[in-house]
């Protein structure tokens, strides 16, 4: 916001720089990106925008420089995958970071509302927005899944607690996001959101569904069909997430199930092959979840498989149960994969 920063009821808004910046990642989708930037740069909040070009070969960076000189473009020189979002967030100096892809944008007023929500809920680390899909702006089915989080809402969060969200429809507290290392480099793309949510929860931050925040998503293809190879990436990364954060017996059991599936399912076989290739890097970065967070994940697994982005259903504390999170204990492990700050 350029005029004033909204705060909790009863506080006086003071003039301030924009509180929410936008990070977009893209690769070889120049025309789609330019159309999305046209929408984003017209937002009334006038957010600073950082585009991370994940190794495009179609002149993306030059086109953005030409048509949108106020937009900062980062060119790491190769495809960082989802880590591009972390790279972009490190380049911003706004307290909040809203994430978009080259086919998604924010409704006017959504970012101003996000500033209000985060100011009123200091423990909120990430807000999952409601998503409207396609030219008809129909609700994404994930909205209902997140709203139906089986464990309810903690009193210091603005909506149901979740452990899954759509990466292009989320707003994060920048310090919290970078504190936990952002998106994990071992995963690259596919189901990467769940690991980030787990790491935020493990560090004591809340992750909640906030339907008052509205993002628009207009994916390519009929009905937003998944991109080729995405199913294998998701299954690979669900397994790698188990090795990174879950108990060893769970990771072993998950590996065995995927191997058995791979006898007849080429997608499972590819997922397992790719997971094995990345397993040494995952084991080197393994950090088991705190018991309270692991208990939440187990409840989710009992609720239903794959209900939220990244294979983990939404989560939250049981209704009437005191929230298990206070300040982050000093002994909790610090992240080991924070990227270098961009130039």
LOTOR-133522 format. One record per residue (C-alpha): x, y, z; residue number from 1. Coordinates in steps of 0.5 Angstrom, whole numbers, plus 500, padded with zeros to 3 digits. Layout:
<rs>
<r <X; Y; Z>; NUM>
...
</rs>
This chain:
<rs>
<r <500; 500; 500>; 1>
<r <503; 507; 498>; 2>
<r <499; 511; 503>; 3>
<r <498; 508; 509>; 4>
<r <499; 501; 513>; 5>
<r <492; 498; 516>; 6>
<r <493; 495; 523>; 7>
<r <488; 492; 528>; 8>
<r <482; 495; 530>; 9>
<r <483; 501; 534>; 10>
<r <490; 503; 532>; 11>
<r <492; 509; 527>; 12>
<r <495; 507; 521>; 13>
<r <501; 511; 519>; 14>
<r <504; 513; 512>; 15>
<r <509; 507; 510>; 16>
<r <512; 504; 504>; 17>
<r <508; 498; 501>; 18>
<r <507; 492; 506>; 19>
<r <506; 487; 501>; 20>
<r <511; 485; 495>; 21>
<r <510; 480; 489>; 22>
<r <514; 475; 487>; 23>
<r <513; 471; 481>; 24>
<r <517; 466; 477>; 25>
<r <517; 464; 470>; 26>
<r <520; 460; 465>; 27>
<r <519; 461; 457>; 28>
<r <512; 464; 458>; 29>
<r <514; 471; 456>; 30>
<r <507; 473; 453>; 31>
<r <503; 470; 458>; 32>
<r <508; 473; 463>; 33>
<r <507; 480; 460>; 34>
<r <499; 479; 460>; 35>
<r <499; 477; 468>; 36>
<r <504; 483; 469>; 37>
<r <499; 488; 466>; 38>
<r <494; 486; 471>; 39>
<r <499; 486; 477>; 40>
<r <502; 493; 476>; 41>
<r <495; 496; 475>; 42>
<r <493; 494; 483>; 43>
<r <491; 499; 487>; 44>
<r <496; 497; 492>; 45>
<r <502; 499; 487>; 46>
<r <506; 493; 490>; 47>
<r <513; 492; 488>; 48>
<r <514; 486; 484>; 49>
<r <520; 482; 483>; 50>
<r <520; 477; 477>; 51>
<r <525; 471; 477>; 52>
<r <526; 468; 470>; 53>
<r <528; 461; 471>; 54>
<r <533; 460; 465>; 55>
<r <528; 462; 460>; 56>
<r <530; 462; 452>; 57>
<r <525; 466; 449>; 58>
<r <527; 473; 451>; 59>
<r <523; 474; 457>; 60>
<r <528; 478; 461>; 61>
<r <529; 483; 456>; 62>
<r <521; 484; 454>; 63>
<r <520; 485; 462>; 64>
<r <525; 491; 462>; 65>
<r <522; 494; 456>; 66>
<r <515; 494; 458>; 67>
<r <515; 494; 465>; 68>
<r <521; 498; 467>; 69>
<r <519; 499; 474>; 70>
<r <519; 491; 475>; 71>
<r <525; 488; 478>; 72>
<r <528; 482; 474>; 73>
<r <532; 477; 477>; 74>
<r <536; 472; 472>; 75>
<r <540; 467; 476>; 76>
<r <542; 463; 470>; 77>
<r <538; 457; 471>; 78>
<r <532; 454; 473>; 79>
<r <531; 454; 480>; 80>
<r <525; 451; 481>; 81>
<r <520; 453; 487>; 82>
<r <527; 456; 490>; 83>
<r <526; 462; 485>; 84>
<r <521; 464; 490>; 85>
<r <525; 464; 496>; 86>
<r <531; 468; 491>; 87>
<r <525; 473; 489>; 88>
<r <523; 474; 497>; 89>
<r <530; 475; 499>; 90>
<r <530; 481; 494>; 91>
<r <524; 484; 497>; 92>
<r <524; 489; 503>; 93>
<r <517; 489; 504>; 94>
<r <514; 485; 511>; 95>
<r <510; 481; 507>; 96>
<r <511; 477; 500>; 97>
<r <505; 475; 496>; 98>
<r <507; 469; 491>; 99>
<r <504; 469; 484>; 100>
<r <506; 465; 478>; 101>
<r <506; 467; 470>; 102>
<r <498; 465; 470>; 103>
<r <496; 468; 477>; 104>
<r <495; 475; 480>; 105>
<r <491; 478; 486>; 106>
<r <484; 481; 486>; 107>
<r <484; 489; 487>; 108>
<r <484; 490; 495>; 109>
<r <487; 483; 497>; 110>
<r <494; 485; 498>; 111>
<r <491; 491; 503>; 112>
<r <487; 486; 506>; 113>
<r <493; 481; 507>; 114>
<r <497; 487; 511>; 115>
<r <491; 488; 516>; 116>
<r <490; 480; 517>; 117>
<r <498; 479; 518>; 118>
<r <498; 486; 523>; 119>
<r <492; 483; 527>; 120>
<r <495; 476; 527>; 121>
<r <503; 476; 529>; 122>
<r <504; 469; 529>; 123>
<r <501; 468; 522>; 124>
<r <507; 466; 518>; 125>
<r <503; 464; 511>; 126>
<r <496; 465; 509>; 127>
<r <493; 461; 504>; 128>
<r <488; 465; 499>; 129>
<r <482; 463; 496>; 130>
<r <483; 461; 489>; 131>
<r <478; 463; 483>; 132>
<r <480; 459; 476>; 133>
<r <479; 461; 469>; 134>
<r <476; 466; 465>; 135>
<r <469; 465; 469>; 136>
<r <473; 465; 476>; 137>
<r <470; 459; 479>; 138>
<r <472; 457; 485>; 139>
<r <478; 452; 486>; 140>
<r <476; 445; 489>; 141>
<r <482; 446; 494>; 142>
<r <478; 452; 497>; 143>
<r <473; 447; 500>; 144>
<r <478; 442; 502>; 145>
<r <482; 448; 506>; 146>
<r <476; 451; 509>; 147>
<r <474; 444; 511>; 148>
<r <480; 443; 515>; 149>
<r <478; 437; 520>; 150>
<r <482; 440; 526>; 151>
<r <479; 447; 526>; 152>
<r <482; 454; 528>; 153>
<r <487; 456; 533>; 154>
<r <484; 463; 537>; 155>
<r <490; 467; 534>; 156>
<r <490; 465; 527>; 157>
<r <485; 468; 522>; 158>
<r <482; 462; 519>; 159>
<r <483; 454; 519>; 160>
<r <490; 451; 520>; 161>
<r <492; 448; 514>; 162>
<r <499; 444; 512>; 163>
<r <497; 445; 504>; 164>
<r <496; 451; 500>; 165>
<r <497; 453; 492>; 166>
<r <504; 456; 491>; 167>
<r <501; 461; 487>; 168>
<r <496; 464; 492>; 169>
<r <499; 465; 498>; 170>
<r <502; 471; 502>; 171>
<r <508; 470; 507>; 172>
<r <511; 474; 513>; 173>
<r <518; 475; 509>; 174>
<r <522; 474; 516>; 175>
<r <518; 467; 517>; 176>
<r <519; 465; 510>; 177>
<r <526; 466; 510>; 178>
<r <527; 464; 517>; 179>
<r <525; 457; 515>; 180>
<r <529; 457; 509>; 181>
<r <523; 458; 504>; 182>
<r <522; 453; 499>; 183>
<r <527; 447; 499>; 184>
<r <532; 446; 494>; 185>
<r <531; 438; 494>; 186>
<r <524; 438; 491>; 187>
<r <525; 443; 486>; 188>
<r <517; 443; 483>; 189>
<r <511; 439; 485>; 190>
<r <508; 438; 492>; 191>
<r <513; 443; 495>; 192>
<r <508; 447; 499>; 193>
<r <507; 442; 504>; 194>
<r <514; 442; 506>; 195>
<r <514; 449; 507>; 196>
<r <508; 449; 511>; 197>
<r <511; 443; 516>; 198>
<r <517; 447; 517>; 199>
<r <513; 454; 518>; 200>
<r <509; 450; 523>; 201>
<r <515; 446; 526>; 202>
<r <518; 453; 527>; 203>
<r <512; 456; 531>; 204>
<r <509; 460; 526>; 205>
<r <502; 459; 524>; 206>
<r <499; 457; 517>; 207>
<r <492; 458; 516>; 208>
<r <487; 459; 510>; 209>
<r <484; 466; 509>; 210>
<r <478; 466; 504>; 211>
<r <478; 474; 505>; 212>
<r <484; 474; 500>; 213>
<r <483; 472; 493>; 214>
<r <487; 470; 488>; 215>
<r <486; 469; 480>; 216>
<r <489; 463; 477>; 217>
<r <488; 462; 469>; 218>
<r <492; 456; 468>; 219>
<r <493; 453; 460>; 220>
<r <490; 447; 458>; 221>
<r <483; 445; 459>; 222>
<r <481; 445; 466>; 223>
<r <488; 447; 468>; 224>
<r <490; 440; 466>; 225>
<r <497; 438; 470>; 226>
<r <503; 439; 466>; 227>
<r <507; 433; 463>; 228>
<r <511; 429; 468>; 229>
<r <508; 433; 474>; 230>
<r <504; 427; 477>; 231>
<r <511; 423; 478>; 232>
<r <514; 430; 481>; 233>
<r <509; 430; 486>; 234>
<r <510; 423; 488>; 235>
<r <517; 423; 488>; 236>
<r <517; 429; 493>; 237>
<r <512; 426; 497>; 238>
<r <517; 421; 498>; 239>
<r <522; 426; 499>; 240>
<r <518; 430; 504>; 241>
<r <518; 423; 508>; 242>
<r <525; 422; 508>; 243>
<r <526; 430; 510>; 244>
<r <522; 430; 516>; 245>
<r <518; 424; 518>; 246>
<r <520; 418; 522>; 247>
<r <524; 413; 519>; 248>
<r <519; 408; 519>; 249>
<r <514; 412; 516>; 250>
<r <519; 414; 510>; 251>
<r <521; 406; 509>; 252>
<r <514; 404; 509>; 253>
<r <512; 410; 504>; 254>
<r <518; 407; 500>; 255>
<r <516; 400; 500>; 256>
<r <509; 402; 497>; 257>
<r <512; 406; 492>; 258>
<r <516; 401; 490>; 259>
<r <510; 396; 490>; 260>
<r <506; 401; 485>; 261>
<r <512; 401; 481>; 262>
<r <512; 394; 478>; 263>
<r <505; 396; 474>; 264>
<r <505; 403; 474>; 265>
<r <510; 407; 470>; 266>
<r <509; 414; 474>; 267>
<r <511; 411; 480>; 268>
<r <517; 407; 478>; 269>
<r <519; 414; 475>; 270>
<r <518; 417; 482>; 271>
<r <522; 412; 485>; 272>
<r <528; 413; 481>; 273>
<r <528; 420; 481>; 274>
<r <527; 420; 489>; 275>
<r <533; 415; 490>; 276>
<r <537; 420; 486>; 277>
<r <536; 425; 490>; 278>
<r <535; 421; 497>; 279>
<r <543; 423; 499>; 280>
<r <541; 430; 499>; 281>
<r <535; 429; 503>; 282>
<r <538; 425; 508>; 283>
<r <544; 430; 509>; 284>
<r <538; 435; 510>; 285>
<r <534; 431; 514>; 286>
<r <531; 434; 520>; 287>
<r <525; 430; 524>; 288>
<r <519; 434; 526>; 289>
<r <517; 436; 533>; 290>
<r <512; 431; 536>; 291>
<r <506; 436; 536>; 292>
<r <507; 437; 528>; 293>
<r <508; 430; 527>; 294>
<r <502; 428; 531>; 295>
<r <498; 433; 526>; 296>
<r <500; 430; 520>; 297>
<r <498; 423; 523>; 298>
<r <491; 426; 524>; 299>
<r <491; 429; 517>; 300>
<r <493; 422; 514>; 301>
<r <487; 419; 518>; 302>
<r <482; 424; 515>; 303>
<r <484; 423; 507>; 304>
<r <490; 422; 503>; 305>
<r <492; 428; 498>; 306>
<r <486; 433; 500>; 307>
<r <491; 439; 499>; 308>
<r <497; 441; 495>; 309>
<r <503; 437; 495>; 310>
<r <499; 430; 498>; 311>
<r <498; 433; 505>; 312>
<r <491; 435; 507>; 313>
<r <489; 441; 511>; 314>
<r <491; 441; 519>; 315>
<r <489; 444; 525>; 316>
<r <488; 443; 532>; 317>
<r <482; 439; 535>; 318>
<r <476; 443; 536>; 319>
<r <477; 446; 544>; 320>
<r <484; 443; 544>; 321>
<r <489; 449; 547>; 322>
<r <493; 451; 541>; 323>
<r <500; 447; 542>; 324>
<r <504; 453; 540>; 325>
<r <507; 458; 544>; 326>
<r <514; 462; 542>; 327>
<r <519; 457; 538>; 328>
<r <523; 453; 543>; 329>
<r <530; 456; 543>; 330>
<r <533; 449; 541>; 331>
<r <529; 448; 535>; 332>
<r <534; 447; 529>; 333>
<r <535; 452; 525>; 334>
<r <534; 452; 517>; 335>
<r <540; 449; 513>; 336>
<r <538; 451; 506>; 337>
<r <537; 458; 506>; 338>
<r <539; 461; 499>; 339>
<r <544; 466; 498>; 340>
<r <541; 473; 498>; 341>
<r <540; 475; 490>; 342>
<r <544; 481; 488>; 343>
</rs>
